[in-house]
Amino acid sequence: MAAMISAASVSLVVLLALGAGPASPPAAWEAVTEVDGIRVYARERAESSVSEVRAVGMVDAPPLAVWQVVRDYANQPKSSPYVEVARVLASEADGKVILLYNVIKAPLADRRDVTVRITDESDWQEGRGYLKARWTASELGPPPTPGIVRIHLNDGFWLLEPMDGGARTRVTYSLYTDPGGSVPRWIVNRANRSSLPEVLRALRREVAARAAGAASER
């Protein structure tokens, strides 16, 4: 979501967990915190002991500039918190579908890895519409590695919408994941509310850094 700040890159930061049980409609979203202009929402899942989370905030750059960072999967370790490895395994449909492998090291957790299938679901024409990358965990990646906990559930999306005539971008980051292992539920719930804003802050920093670099080259 490397620099995209990727889905995988932050899945361990928020440390969500999913339990077994029959599927049922999720509850309504509830605002749980706001920091640096970033609102964090959570909602209960009937089959889960913790919440699905979502962060919404503004980035002072046009959507396409933000999209370049979101889609820069290979450079996630340079700009995404806690990503040690980001490797593009496959690209299909002219880059609309990506298979991405990540190794993650987050606080209070052992190293994790996950392979995600990312699909470009954008509806964007002449500066209007939205840019969207949705992902889900895939079993097509490398086999499990001793000493690294494999993530089997990781679903979410990035949604970018133009604001202020396209000068700014409203960013929505949504995530539902099971980090595996034996992370206590109270740690999971605390992480939901305190760590998610860093995802958007990291995105803002990378977008600003690239804009500054481009300006210095002119």
C-alpha positions as a LaTeX table, in Angstrom:
\begin{tabular}{lrrr}
\hline
Residue & $x$ (\AA) & $y$ (\AA) & $z$ (\AA) \\
\hline
Met1 & 0.00 & 0.00 & 0.00 \\
Ala2 & 4.05 & 0.41 & $-0.51$ \\
Ala3 & 5.69 & 3.21 & $-0.48$ \\
Met4 & 2.90 & 2.34 & $-1.65$ \\
Ile5 & 1.96 & 2.10 & 1.81 \\
Ser6 & 0.62 & $-1.30$ & 1.20 \\
Ala7 & $-1.93$ & $-3.44$ & 2.62 \\
Ala8 & 0.58 & $-5.86$ & 3.79 \\
Ser9 & 2.87 & $-3.14$ & 5.09 \\
Val10 & 0.53 & $-2.08$ & 7.83 \\
Ser11 & $-1.38$ & $-5.21$ & 8.53 \\
Leu12 & 0.89 & $-5.97$ & 11.45 \\
Val13 & 0.77 & $-2.44$ & 12.77 \\
Val14 & $-2.95$ & $-2.55$ & 13.38 \\
Leu15 & $-2.79$ & $-6.19$ & 14.45 \\
Leu16 & $-6.36$ & $-7.23$ & 13.74 \\
Ala17 & $-7.50$ & $-10.80$ & 14.29 \\
Leu18 & $-10.37$ & $-12.80$ & 12.86 \\
Gly19 & $-12.04$ & $-15.71$ & 14.60 \\
Ala20 & $-13.98$ & $-18.56$ & 13.07 \\
Gly21 & $-17.74$ & $-18.52$ & 12.70 \\
Pro22 & $-20.59$ & $-18.08$ & 10.21 \\
Ala23 & $-20.53$ & $-14.96$ & 8.10 \\
Ser24 & $-23.03$ & $-12.21$ & 8.87 \\
Pro25 & $-23.40$ & $-8.54$ & 7.93 \\
Pro26 & $-20.88$ & $-6.33$ & 9.77 \\
Ala27 & $-22.05$ & $-3.63$ & 12.15 \\
Ala28 & $-22.07$ & 0.08 & 11.36 \\
Trp29 & $-18.82$ & 2.03 & 11.43 \\
Glu30 & $-18.05$ & 3.91 & 14.65 \\
Ala31 & $-15.60$ & 6.82 & 14.93 \\
Val32 & $-13.01$ & 5.92 & 17.56 \\
Thr33 & $-10.29$ & 8.57 & 17.33 \\
Glu34 & $-8.96$ & 11.52 & 15.33 \\
Val35 & $-5.36$ & 12.69 & 15.11 \\
Asp36 & $-3.59$ & 14.98 & 12.61 \\
Gly37 & $-6.83$ & 15.34 & 10.69 \\
Ile38 & $-7.07$ & 11.56 & 10.28 \\
Arg39 & $-10.26$ & 9.91 & 11.47 \\
Val40 & $-10.15$ & 6.27 & 12.48 \\
Tyr41 & $-13.28$ & 4.15 & 12.39 \\
Ala42 & $-13.96$ & 0.62 & 13.58 \\
Arg43 & $-16.78$ & $-1.83$ & 13.25 \\
Glu44 & $-17.47$ & $-5.17$ & 14.82 \\
Arg45 & $-17.60$ & $-8.37$ & 12.82 \\
Ala46 & $-19.89$ & $-11.07$ & 14.16 \\
Glu47 & $-17.28$ & $-13.73$ & 13.42 \\
Ser48 & $-14.42$ & $-11.75$ & 15.00 \\
Ser49 & $-13.26$ & $-10.85$ & 18.49 \\
Val50 & $-11.86$ & $-7.51$ & 17.31 \\
Ser51 & $-12.75$ & $-4.77$ & 14.87 \\
Glu52 & $-12.26$ & $-4.08$ & 11.22 \\
Val53 & $-10.65$ & $-0.65$ & 10.87 \\
Arg54 & $-10.66$ & 2.25 & 8.46 \\
Ala55 & $-8.76$ & 5.54 & 8.33 \\
Val56 & $-9.82$ & 8.63 & 6.37 \\
Gly57 & $-7.71$ & 11.74 & 5.87 \\
Met58 & $-6.60$ & 14.40 & 3.41 \\
Val59 & $-3.35$ & 14.56 & 1.46 \\
Asp60 & $-2.25$ & 17.91 & 0.03 \\
Ala61 & $-1.58$ & 16.59 & $-3.45$ \\
Pro62 & $-3.59$ & 15.57 & $-6.52$ \\
Pro63 & $-4.91$ & 11.99 & $-6.63$ \\
Leu64 & $-2.51$ & 10.85 & $-9.35$ \\
Ala65 & 0.48 & 11.97 & $-7.27$ \\
Val66 & $-0.82$ & 9.98 & $-4.31$ \\
Trp67 & $-1.61$ & 7.04 & $-6.57$ \\
Gln68 & 2.00 & 6.87 & $-7.74$ \\
Val69 & 3.07 & 6.24 & $-4.15$ \\
Val70 & 0.28 & 3.78 & $-3.40$ \\
Arg71 & 1.18 & 1.76 & $-6.49$ \\
Asp72 & 4.95 & 1.80 & $-5.98$ \\
Tyr73 & 5.01 & $-1.66$ & $-4.48$ \\
Ala74 & 8.67 & $-2.48$ & $-5.03$ \\
Asn75 & 9.80 & 0.50 & $-2.91$ \\
Gln76 & 7.67 & $-0.21$ & 0.14 \\
Pro77 & 10.66 & $-0.79$ & 2.47 \\
Lys78 & 11.81 & 2.79 & 1.84 \\
Ser79 & 8.57 & 4.48 & 2.83 \\
Ser80 & 6.22 & 2.02 & 4.55 \\
Pro81 & 6.47 & 1.47 & 8.28 \\
Tyr82 & 7.73 & $-1.96$ & 9.29 \\
Val83 & 8.12 & $-3.44$ & 5.79 \\
Glu84 & 11.36 & $-5.40$ & 5.47 \\
Val85 & 10.73 & $-7.03$ & 2.10 \\
Ala86 & 8.48 & $-6.10$ & $-0.82$ \\
Arg87 & 8.70 & $-8.27$ & $-3.90$ \\
Val88 & 6.41 & $-8.17$ & $-6.93$ \\
Leu89 & 5.87 & $-11.79$ & $-7.94$ \\
Ala90 & 3.62 & $-11.27$ & $-10.95$ \\
Ser91 & 1.83 & $-8.59$ & $-12.95$ \\
Glu92 & $-1.24$ & $-9.24$ & $-15.06$ \\
Ala93 & $-3.74$ & $-7.31$ & $-17.17$ \\
Asp94 & $-1.27$ & $-4.52$ & $-18.01$ \\
Gly95 & $-0.43$ & $-3.99$ & $-14.35$ \\
Lys96 & $-4.05$ & $-3.95$ & $-13.18$ \\
Val97 & $-3.48$ & $-7.09$ & $-11.11$ \\
Ile98 & $-0.36$ & $-7.52$ & $-8.97$ \\
Leu99 & 0.84 & $-10.40$ & $-6.82$ \\
Leu100 & 2.96 & $-8.94$ & $-4.01$ \\
Tyr101 & 4.99 & $-10.65$ & $-1.27$ \\
Asn102 & 5.84 & $-8.82$ & 1.97 \\
Val103 & 7.84 & $-9.55$ & 5.10 \\
Ile104 & 6.75 & $-7.37$ & 8.02 \\
Lys105 & 8.34 & $-6.54$ & 11.37 \\
Ala106 & 5.98 & $-4.64$ & 13.66 \\
Pro107 & 6.29 & $-3.70$ & 17.33 \\
Leu108 & 5.23 & $-6.35$ & 19.85 \\
Ala109 & 5.07 & $-9.05$ & 17.19 \\
Asp110 & 7.35 & $-11.55$ & 15.51 \\
Arg111 & 8.13 & $-11.18$ & 11.83 \\
Arg112 & 5.21 & $-11.95$ & 9.55 \\
Asp113 & 4.87 & $-12.55$ & 5.84 \\
Val114 & 1.98 & $-12.44$ & 3.43 \\
Thr115 & 1.29 & $-12.57$ & $-0.28$ \\
Val116 & $-1.56$ & $-10.38$ & $-1.51$ \\
Arg117 & $-3.34$ & $-10.13$ & $-4.83$ \\
Ile118 & $-3.96$ & $-6.45$ & $-5.57$ \\
Thr119 & $-6.55$ & $-5.41$ & $-8.15$ \\
Asp120 & $-6.91$ & $-1.93$ & $-9.64$ \\
Glu121 & $-10.63$ & $-1.11$ & $-9.40$ \\
Ser122 & $-10.30$ & 2.54 & $-10.39$ \\
Asp123 & $-12.95$ & 4.50 & $-12.26$ \\
Trp124 & $-10.94$ & 7.52 & $-13.38$ \\
Gln125 & $-11.35$ & 9.71 & $-16.44$ \\
Glu126 & $-9.92$ & 13.19 & $-17.02$ \\
Gly127 & $-9.45$ & 13.95 & $-13.34$ \\
Arg128 & $-12.85$ & 12.68 & $-12.26$ \\
Gly129 & $-13.99$ & 9.58 & $-10.44$ \\
Tyr130 & $-11.78$ & 7.67 & $-8.04$ \\
Leu131 & $-8.62$ & 5.58 & $-7.85$ \\
Lys132 & $-8.87$ & 2.33 & $-5.94$ \\
Ala133 & $-6.62$ & $-0.64$ & $-5.19$ \\
Arg134 & $-8.24$ & $-3.61$ & $-3.45$ \\
Trp135 & $-6.29$ & $-6.57$ & $-2.09$ \\
Thr136 & $-6.84$ & $-9.99$ & $-0.59$ \\
Ala137 & $-4.44$ & $-12.60$ & 0.73 \\
Ser138 & $-3.24$ & $-15.21$ & $-1.75$ \\
Glu139 & $-1.72$ & $-18.66$ & $-1.29$ \\
Leu140 & 0.29 & $-18.34$ & $-4.52$ \\
Gly141 & 3.39 & $-16.85$ & $-2.91$ \\
Pro142 & 6.52 & $-18.46$ & $-1.47$ \\
Pro143 & 6.14 & $-21.36$ & 0.98 \\
Pro144 & 6.21 & $-20.62$ & 4.72 \\
Thr145 & 9.60 & $-19.72$ & 6.19 \\
Pro146 & 10.74 & $-21.04$ & 9.59 \\
Gly147 & 10.68 & $-18.27$ & 12.17 \\
Ile148 & 8.17 & $-16.14$ & 10.23 \\
Val149 & 4.44 & $-16.27$ & 10.98 \\
Arg150 & 2.33 & $-16.59$ & 7.86 \\
Ile151 & $-0.69$ & $-14.28$ & 7.46 \\
His152 & $-3.61$ & $-16.01$ & 5.76 \\
Leu153 & $-6.25$ & $-13.28$ & 6.03 \\
Asn154 & $-5.56$ & $-9.77$ & 4.75 \\
Asp155 & $-8.35$ & $-7.89$ & 2.95 \\
Gly156 & $-8.68$ & $-4.18$ & 2.34 \\
Phe157 & $-8.37$ & $-1.29$ & $-0.07$ \\
Trp158 & $-6.97$ & 2.16 & $-0.78$ \\
Leu159 & $-9.51$ & 4.68 & $-2.14$ \\
Leu160 & $-8.40$ & 8.08 & $-3.48$ \\
Glu161 & $-10.97$ & 10.78 & $-4.29$ \\
Pro162 & $-10.30$ & 14.27 & $-5.69$ \\
Met163 & $-11.13$ & 17.26 & $-3.50$ \\
Asp164 & $-10.86$ & 21.03 & $-3.96$ \\
Gly165 & $-10.95$ & 20.78 & $-7.72$ \\
Gly166 & $-8.43$ & 17.96 & $-7.75$ \\
Ala167 & $-5.74$ & 19.86 & $-5.83$ \\
Arg168 & $-6.09$ & 17.60 & $-2.80$ \\
Thr169 & $-7.02$ & 13.98 & $-2.18$ \\
Arg170 & $-9.31$ & 12.34 & 0.32 \\
Val171 & $-7.72$ & 9.01 & 1.19 \\
Thr172 & $-9.53$ & 6.04 & 2.69 \\
Tyr173 & $-7.55$ & 3.05 & 3.92 \\
Ser174 & $-9.59$ & 0.02 & 4.98 \\
Leu175 & $-8.20$ & $-3.18$ & 6.49 \\
Tyr176 & $-9.45$ & $-6.49$ & 7.87 \\
Thr177 & $-6.69$ & $-8.93$ & 8.77 \\
Asp178 & $-5.58$ & $-11.71$ & 11.05 \\
Pro179 & $-1.89$ & $-11.31$ & 11.96 \\
Gly180 & $-1.67$ & $-14.90$ & 13.13 \\
Gly181 & 0.30 & $-16.02$ & 16.14 \\
Ser182 & $-1.02$ & $-15.41$ & 19.65 \\
Val183 & $-1.36$ & $-11.64$ & 19.94 \\
Pro184 & $-3.69$ & $-10.86$ & 22.91 \\
Arg185 & $-7.00$ & $-9.29$ & 21.99 \\
Trp186 & $-6.46$ & $-6.23$ & 24.17 \\
Ile187 & $-3.26$ & $-5.46$ & 22.28 \\
Val188 & $-5.11$ & $-5.88$ & 19.00 \\
Asn189 & $-7.83$ & $-3.45$ & 20.06 \\
Arg190 & $-5.36$ & $-0.87$ & 21.34 \\
Ala191 & $-3.39$ & $-1.08$ & 18.10 \\
Asn192 & $-6.58$ & $-0.48$ & 16.11 \\
Arg193 & $-6.98$ & 2.94 & 17.69 \\
Ser194 & $-3.40$ & 4.13 & 18.04 \\
Ser195 & $-1.38$ & 2.80 & 15.09 \\
Leu196 & $-3.59$ & 3.29 & 12.05 \\
Pro197 & $-3.01$ & 7.06 & 11.67 \\
Glu198 & 0.68 & 6.37 & 11.00 \\
Val199 & $-0.34$ & 4.68 & 7.76 \\
Leu200 & $-1.71$ & 7.93 & 6.35 \\
Arg201 & 1.04 & 10.04 & 7.90 \\
Ala202 & 3.62 & 7.89 & 6.14 \\
Leu203 & 1.73 & 8.30 & 2.88 \\
Arg204 & 1.69 & 12.08 & 3.32 \\
Arg205 & 5.42 & 12.16 & 4.00 \\
Glu206 & 6.30 & 10.11 & 0.94 \\
Val207 & 4.04 & 12.13 & $-1.36$ \\
Ala208 & 5.58 & 15.38 & $-0.06$ \\
Ala209 & 9.12 & 14.04 & $-0.40$ \\
Arg210 & 8.56 & 13.04 & $-4.00$ \\
Ala211 & 7.02 & 16.41 & $-4.82$ \\
Ala212 & 10.01 & 18.19 & $-3.27$ \\
Gly213 & 12.43 & 15.98 & $-5.18$ \\
Ala214 & 10.68 & 16.65 & $-8.47$ \\
Ala215 & 10.71 & 20.41 & $-7.81$ \\
Ser216 & 14.45 & 20.40 & $-7.10$ \\
Glu217 & 15.16 & 18.74 & $-10.44$ \\
Arg218 & 13.46 & 21.47 & $-12.46$ \\
\hline
\end{tabular}
